[in-house]
Amino acid sequence: MGSVSFTIDARNSGGVEVSFRSNTSSGTLYFDGMASPGNPANYTNNELPSGPYAFQIRNQDGFQNISTHVSPNSLTVDGKPVEFQFVTHAEDEDHFDQMVLYFDL
């Protein structure tokens, strides 16, 4: 089983940068601002491993799903699937200061 580590940077602008590193892969996901229904977060990538990936961004208030899955819709790291779930702690829906990442290899 591969191992993977994540670094999460919640930007003051409301965007989120997630860097990951595994035994064989590394890269960065940048989510530009807070997603909302019908307006999923944009993202850029750098050296993503092959394979699809998925993520959800949830609001602290009732943990409502406020994003849509982007394509591709799952991520593999060292041959194992990884699913991202971001839980935000926000004063308003445009800014947040703490991110919690759950993943499973």
C-alpha angles and dihedrals in degrees: 000000000000124000127223134187128203134204117197124199116187102201123217088239090063096257122122128218118199119189120189134188130186137167092281108012142048136175149136132252117199119195111197108219131319119320122228134187108296091008109078121193115270118232143189126201139205124197094342113181116249115270135069125283139197137198141179129204113205130193116233090231101087090332091262116182105248099172140059127228114262126217126296095038108208136035129221123202118186088348095305125109119246124193121198123212119179118200112194129205103202138175086201134001093263100055136040135171107197131050128191118198124201120190140163128204 
